[in-house]
Amino acid sequence: MKFLIPIKRVPDPNVRIRVKADGSGRETEGLAFAINPLDLTALEEALRIRER
């Protein structure tokens, strides 16, 4: 059985996101990214199913 799990990279939820000084968006320099928590759960479940 094959699984396709789409994974999205999102800003780390434990890091405060800063807005650029001119207000045009968020400041991404030095910002840590992580896998979306819901995508991580889906990936773990797919691995459990495959191991069975």
MODELLER restraints for C-alpha pairs under 7 A, 6 or more apart:
rsr = mdl.restraints
at = mdl.atoms
rsr.add(forms.Gaussian(group=physical.xy_distance, feature=features.Distance(at['CA:3:A'], at['CA:46:A']), mean=6.87, stdev=0.5))
rsr.add(forms.Gaussian(group=physical.xy_distance, feature=features.Distance(at['CA:5:A'], at['CA:43:A']), mean=6.33, stdev=0.5))
rsr.add(forms.Gaussian(group=physical.xy_distance, feature=features.Distance(at['CA:7:A'], at['CA:35:A']), mean=6.76, stdev=0.5))
rsr.add(forms.Gaussian(group=physical.xy_distance, feature=features.Distance(at['CA:7:A'], at['CA:39:A']), mean=5.58, stdev=0.5))
rsr.add(forms.Gaussian(group=physical.xy_distance, feature=features.Distance(at['CA:8:A'], at['CA:35:A']), mean=6.01, stdev=0.5))
rsr.add(forms.Gaussian(group=physical.xy_distance, feature=features.Distance(at['CA:8:A'], at['CA:36:A']), mean=5.73, stdev=0.5))
rsr.add(forms.Gaussian(group=physical.xy_distance, feature=features.Distance(at['CA:9:A'], at['CA:33:A']), mean=6.29, stdev=0.5))
rsr.add(forms.Gaussian(group=physical.xy_distance, feature=features.Distance(at['CA:9:A'], at['CA:34:A']), mean=5.64, stdev=0.5))
rsr.add(forms.Gaussian(group=physical.xy_distance, feature=features.Distance(at['CA:9:A'], at['CA:35:A']), mean=4.83, stdev=0.5))
rsr.add(forms.Gaussian(group=physical.xy_distance, feature=features.Distance(at['CA:9:A'], at['CA:36:A']), mean=6.02, stdev=0.5))
rsr.add(forms.Gaussian(group=physical.xy_distance, feature=features.Distance(at['CA:10:A'], at['CA:33:A']), mean=5.48, stdev=0.5))
rsr.add(forms.Gaussian(group=physical.xy_distance, feature=features.Distance(at['CA:10:A'], at['CA:34:A']), mean=5.58, stdev=0.5))
rsr.add(forms.Gaussian(group=physical.xy_distance, feature=features.Distance(at['CA:10:A'], at['CA:35:A']), mean=6.10, stdev=0.5))
rsr.add(forms.Gaussian(group=physical.xy_distance, feature=features.Distance(at['CA:10:A'], at['CA:36:A']), mean=5.82, stdev=0.5))
rsr.add(forms.Gaussian(group=physical.xy_distance, feature=features.Distance(at['CA:11:A'], at['CA:31:A']), mean=6.96, stdev=0.5))
rsr.add(forms.Gaussian(group=physical.xy_distance, feature=features.Distance(at['CA:11:A'], at['CA:32:A']), mean=6.01, stdev=0.5))
rsr.add(forms.Gaussian(group=physical.xy_distance, feature=features.Distance(at['CA:11:A'], at['CA:33:A']), mean=4.33, stdev=0.5))
rsr.add(forms.Gaussian(group=physical.xy_distance, feature=features.Distance(at['CA:11:A'], at['CA:34:A']), mean=6.04, stdev=0.5))
rsr.add(forms.Gaussian(group=physical.xy_distance, feature=features.Distance(at['CA:12:A'], at['CA:32:A']), mean=5.59, stdev=0.5))
rsr.add(forms.Gaussian(group=physical.xy_distance, feature=features.Distance(at['CA:12:A'], at['CA:33:A']), mean=4.84, stdev=0.5))
rsr.add(forms.Gaussian(group=physical.xy_distance, feature=features.Distance(at['CA:12:A'], at['CA:34:A']), mean=5.13, stdev=0.5))
rsr.add(forms.Gaussian(group=physical.xy_distance, feature=features.Distance(at['CA:17:A'], at['CA:26:A']), mean=6.91, stdev=0.5))
rsr.add(forms.Gaussian(group=physical.xy_distance, feature=features.Distance(at['CA:18:A'], at['CA:26:A']), mean=5.76, stdev=0.5))
rsr.add(forms.Gaussian(group=physical.xy_distance, feature=features.Distance(at['CA:18:A'], at['CA:27:A']), mean=5.58, stdev=0.5))
rsr.add(forms.Gaussian(group=physical.xy_distance, feature=features.Distance(at['CA:19:A'], at['CA:25:A']), mean=5.86, stdev=0.5))
rsr.add(forms.Gaussian(group=physical.xy_distance, feature=features.Distance(at['CA:19:A'], at['CA:26:A']), mean=4.32, stdev=0.5))
rsr.add(forms.Gaussian(group=physical.xy_distance, feature=features.Distance(at['CA:19:A'], at['CA:27:A']), mean=5.62, stdev=0.5))
rsr.add(forms.Gaussian(group=physical.xy_distance, feature=features.Distance(at['CA:20:A'], at['CA:26:A']), mean=5.42, stdev=0.5))
rsr.add(forms.Gaussian(group=physical.xy_distance, feature=features.Distance(at['CA:20:A'], at['CA:27:A']), mean=5.31, stdev=0.5))
